[in-house]
Amino acid sequence: MTRDPLLPLTETVACILLALREPAHGYAIMARVEEMSEGAVRLAPGTLYGALDTLVKQRLIARVASEDPRRKVYLLTERGAEVLAQDAERMAHLVRLHERGRGSREG
């Protein structure tokens, strides 16, 4: 499989995509990201909504129907899940390389 040109994802984008494995609106996304990152990533509304617009254009997330028409609800798309999985594998590979390098120095 060819690496997606959107890779590597920024930490912020990766957290937003992870937060959208279940449907969520803006405030819920901000809360999920802060919780899952243990406070390391905090999104300002302007940053979040700019990122959401970009991610919709890239087809990584999509708007979905909401019970409250005033709220925009988003969900990770299949393409978004694939890109997220590719980035996770890329990072896991880097961790394996790091661990392998550490082992060779400990001798």
TAURJO-V249091 format. One record per residue. N is the residue number from 1. RES is the residue in three letters. SS is DSSP state (~ for helix, > for strand, _ for the rest). PHI is phi as a letter, one per 40 degrees, with the letter a starting at -180 (NA if undefined). NEAR is the number of other ideal C-beta (glycine too) atoms within 8 Angstrom. Layout:
N:RES:SS:PHI:NEAR
N:RES:SS:PHI:NEAR
This chain:
1:MET:_:NA:3
2:THR:_:c:3
3:ARG:_:c:7
4:ASP:_:c:8
5:PRO:_:c:4
6:LEU:_:c:7
7:LEU:_:c:10
8:PRO:_:c:5
9:LEU:_:c:11
10:THR:_:c:6
11:GLU:~:d:9
12:THR:~:c:11
13:VAL:~:c:10
14:ALA:~:d:11
15:CYS:~:c:12
16:ILE:~:c:16
17:LEU:~:c:16
18:LEU:~:c:10
19:ALA:~:c:12
20:LEU:_:c:14
21:ARG:_:c:7
22:GLU:_:b:5
23:PRO:_:d:7
24:ALA:>:a:12
25:HIS:>:c:10
26:GLY:~:d:12
27:TYR:~:c:6
28:ALA:~:c:9
29:ILE:~:c:16
30:MET:~:d:12
31:ALA:~:c:8
32:ARG:~:c:10
33:VAL:~:c:16
34:GLU:~:c:11
35:GLU:~:c:7
36:MET:~:c:9
37:SER:_:c:10
38:GLU:_:f:5
39:GLY:_:g:6
40:ALA:_:c:5
41:VAL:_:b:10
42:ARG:_:b:7
43:LEU:_:c:13
44:ALA:_:c:6
45:PRO:~:d:8
46:GLY:~:c:6
47:THR:~:c:9
48:LEU:~:c:13
49:TYR:~:c:9
50:GLY:~:c:8
51:ALA:~:c:12
52:LEU:~:c:14
53:ASP:~:d:8
54:THR:~:c:8
55:LEU:~:c:14
56:VAL:~:c:12
57:LYS:~:c:6
58:GLN:_:c:7
59:ARG:_:g:8
60:LEU:_:c:12
61:ILE:>:b:13
62:ALA:>:a:8
63:ARG:>:c:6
64:VAL:>:b:8
65:ALA:_:c:3
66:SER:_:b:9
67:GLU:_:c:2
68:ASP:_:b:5
69:PRO:_:c:4
70:ARG:_:c:3
71:ARG:_:b:8
72:LYS:_:c:8
73:VAL:>:b:11
74:TYR:>:b:15
75:LEU:>:a:11
76:LEU:>:c:10
77:THR:_:c:10
78:GLU:~:c:5
79:ARG:~:c:8
80:GLY:~:c:14
81:ALA:~:c:10
82:GLU:~:c:9
83:VAL:~:c:14
84:LEU:~:c:13
85:ALA:~:c:8
86:GLN:~:c:12
87:ASP:~:c:12
88:ALA:~:c:8
89:GLU:~:c:8
90:ARG:~:c:11
91:MET:~:c:8
92:ALA:~:c:8
93:HIS:~:c:8
94:LEU:~:c:8
95:VAL:~:c:8
96:ARG:~:c:8
97:LEU:~:c:8
98:HIS:~:c:8
99:GLU:~:c:8
100:ARG:~:c:8
101:GLY:~:c:8
102:ARG:~:c:8
103:GLY:~:c:7
104:SER:~:c:7
105:ARG:~:c:6
106:GLU:_:c:5
107:GLY:_:c:3
